[in-house]
Amino acid sequence: MKKVESVLWGIVFITIGLIIAGNVLGITNINIFFNGWWTLFIIIPCFIGLFKNNRKTGDIIGLIIGIALLLACQDILKFDLVWKLLFPVILIIVGISFIFRDTIGGKITKEIKELNKNRINSNEYCATFSEQNVKFDDEKFSGADLTAVFGGVKCDLRKAIIEENQIINATSIFGGIEIFVPDNVKVKIKSTPIFGGVSDKANYSKEEQAHIIYINATCVFGGVEIR
């Protein structure tokens, strides 16, 4: 996907360069500063993001917003109508992504479903307009649900006892979640980013038999950071 992203960005810059050079040489007369040209700063990155990201909800929303604003600048749509419909359209797209997010994703999705289904203990931690610091020092870790709503959750597993594959369901809504993992495990991520995302900065085990921690993340104007 990185190669596709690089090719697309290359095409964009080459096209812009050819247009500017053509205008300077008098070969073309293309006005790159047309009404609504600034919307391309929204449309182009979101379009390329469709080829780059596994979860495309945020890019789809951004693309729709950019195209709607461009059409409004071109007097094809009315700005009043765009602003009135913007919020409900975003809610509809977000709702659809939540409904269908578990029907796609291949092998990781199936493994996450199985782990959630077979969980015995339900370790649930929620921070709403507050912070929570959770440590599993010398404790057997059996999965967790982490939720941050206008708040923050820190989950430290560096000294936890992990005897089998585990699942962490992380939901960040206008908040942040930090997950510290030990270096003797591997991590696999499934994320639904909606104007947010997952940052993976952890060092993982290279052993083939290492246990796996699955991160099932939903980020709505928020983030999950793995360290």
C-alpha positions in Angstrom: 0.0 0.0 0.0 2.9 2.3 0.6 4.0 1.9 -3.0 0.5 2.8 -4.2 0.5 5.9 -1.9 3.9 7.0 -3.2 2.8 6.5 -6.9 -0.4 8.5 -6.3 1.4 11.4 -4.6 4.0 11.3 -7.4 1.2 11.7 -10.0 -0.3 14.6 -8.1 3.0 16.5 -7.9 3.9 15.7 -11.5 0.5 16.9 -12.7 0.8 20.2 -10.8 4.3 20.7 -12.1 3.3 20.1 -15.7 0.3 22.6 -15.4 2.5 25.3 -13.9 5.2 24.7 -16.5 2.7 24.7 -19.3 1.2 28.0 -18.1 4.6 29.6 -17.9 5.6 28.5 -21.4 2.2 29.5 -22.8 1.3 26.0 -23.8 -1.6 25.8 -21.5 -3.8 28.3 -19.7 -5.2 26.4 -16.7 -6.1 28.4 -13.7 -5.1 26.3 -10.7 -6.6 28.8 -8.3 -10.2 28.2 -9.4 -13.1 28.7 -7.0 -12.7 26.2 -4.2 -9.2 25.2 -5.1 -8.3 24.9 -1.4 -10.7 22.0 -1.0 -8.1 19.9 -2.9 -6.1 19.9 0.4 -8.9 17.9 1.8 -9.9 15.8 -1.2 -6.5 14.6 -2.4 -5.1 13.3 1.0 -8.4 11.6 1.8 -8.6 10.0 -1.7 -5.1 8.7 -1.3 -5.9 7.5 2.2 -8.5 5.2 0.7 -5.6 3.2 -0.8 -3.4 3.5 2.3 -5.5 2.8 5.3 -7.2 -0.4 6.3 -10.0 1.5 7.9 -11.4 4.1 5.6 -14.2 5.7 7.5 -12.4 8.9 8.3 -11.1 9.2 4.7 -14.6 8.7 3.3 -16.0 11.4 5.6 -13.2 13.8 4.6 -13.7 13.0 0.9 -17.4 13.7 1.1 -16.8 17.0 3.0 -14.2 18.1 0.5 -16.3 17.3 -2.5 -19.4 19.0 -1.0 -17.4 22.1 -0.2 -16.0 22.1 -3.7 -19.5 21.8 -5.3 -20.6 24.7 -3.0 -17.8 26.9 -4.1 -18.7 26.1 -7.7 -22.3 27.2 -7.0 -23.6 23.6 -7.7 -24.7 23.2 -4.1 -25.7 25.8 -1.6 -23.4 26.3 1.4 -26.4 26.5 3.7 -27.5 23.0 2.6 -24.0 21.6 2.9 -23.6 22.8 6.5 -27.1 21.5 7.4 -26.5 18.0 6.0 -22.9 17.7 7.0 -23.4 16.5 10.6 -26.2 14.0 9.9 -24.3 12.5 7.0 -21.2 12.1 9.2 -23.4 10.4 11.8 -24.8 8.0 9.2 -21.4 7.0 7.9 -20.1 6.5 11.5 -23.1 4.4 12.3 -22.7 2.2 9.2 -19.0 1.7 10.0 -19.9 0.5 13.5 -22.5 -1.9 12.2 -20.2 -3.5 9.6 -16.8 -3.1 11.2 -16.9 -6.8 12.5 -17.9 -8.2 9.1 -14.6 -7.3 7.4 -11.0 -7.6 8.4 -10.3 -11.3 7.6 -8.3 -13.5 10.0 -7.7 -10.9 12.7 -11.4 -10.1 12.9 -12.2 -13.8 13.4 -9.5 -14.2 16.1 -10.8 -11.1 17.9 -14.3 -12.5 17.9 -13.2 -15.8 19.3 -11.1 -14.2 22.0 -14.0 -11.9 23.1 -16.4 -14.9 23.0 -14.2 -17.0 25.2 -13.2 -14.4 27.7 -13.9 -15.4 31.3 -13.0 -12.3 33.2 -14.3 -8.9 32.2 -11.8 -6.2 33.2 -13.5 -3.0 32.3 -11.9 0.5 32.8 -13.6 3.7 31.8 -12.4 7.3 32.1 -15.0 10.0 31.4 -13.7 13.5 31.9 -11.0 11.9 34.1 -8.0 9.6 34.1 -7.3 6.0 35.0 -4.0 4.3 35.5 -4.2 0.5 35.4 -1.3 -1.8 36.2 -1.1 -5.6 36.1 2.2 -6.1 37.9 2.8 -9.8 38.6 -0.9 -10.5 37.8 -2.3 -12.9 35.2 -3.7 -10.8 32.4 -6.9 -12.1 30.8 -8.0 -9.2 28.5 -9.6 -5.8 29.1 -12.0 -3.2 27.8 -10.6 0.3 27.9 -12.8 3.3 27.3 -11.7 7.0 27.3 -14.4 9.7 26.8 -12.9 13.2 27.1 -10.4 11.5 29.4 -7.4 9.2 29.4 -6.6 5.6 30.3 -3.1 4.1 30.9 -2.8 0.3 30.9 0.6 -1.0 31.9 1.2 -4.7 31.0 5.0 -4.6 31.1 5.1 -6.8 34.3 1.9 -8.7 33.6 1.8 -12.5 33.3 0.6 -13.4 29.8 0.1 -17.1 29.3 -2.0 -17.1 26.1 -3.3 -14.8 23.4 -5.4 -11.9 24.8 -7.7 -9.1 23.6 -7.9 -5.5 24.5 -11.0 -3.6 23.3 -10.0 0.1 23.3 -12.5 2.8 22.6 -11.3 6.4 22.5 -13.8 9.2 22.0 -12.3 12.7 22.3 -9.7 11.0 24.6 -6.5 9.1 24.7 -5.5 5.5 25.6 -1.9 4.4 26.3 -1.1 0.7 26.4 2.3 -0.4 27.5 3.1 -4.0 26.4 6.0 -6.3 27.4 8.7 -7.1 24.9 8.0 -10.8 25.0 4.7 -10.6 23.2 3.5 -9.7 19.7 0.7 -7.2 19.0 -1.9 -7.2 16.2 -4.1 -4.3 15.6 -7.6 -3.8 14.2 -8.8 -0.2 14.2 -11.7 1.9 13.2 -10.3 5.5 13.0 -12.7 8.3 12.6 -10.7 11.5 12.8 -8.3 9.7 15.1 -6.0 6.7 15.0 -3.6 4.2 16.5 0.1 4.9 17.0 2.2 1.8 17.4 5.6 2.4 19.0 6.2 -0.9 20.8 9.1 -3.3 20.4 7.8 -6.8 19.9 9.2 -10.3 20.4 10.6 -11.9 17.3 9.9 -15.4 18.6 7.5 -17.4 16.5 5.7 -18.9 19.5 5.3 -15.6 21.4 1.8 -14.8 22.6 -0.3 -12.2 20.8 -2.1 -9.2 22.3 -4.9 -8.2 19.9 -5.8 -4.5 20.0 -9.4 -3.9 18.8 -9.5 -0.1 18.7 -12.2 2.5 17.9 -10.9 6.1 17.7 -13.4 8.9 17.3 -11.6 12.2 17.5 -9.2 10.3 19.8 -6.2 8.1 19.8 -4.7 4.9 21.1 -1.0 4.7 21.6 0.9 1.4 22.0 4.3 1.5 23.6 
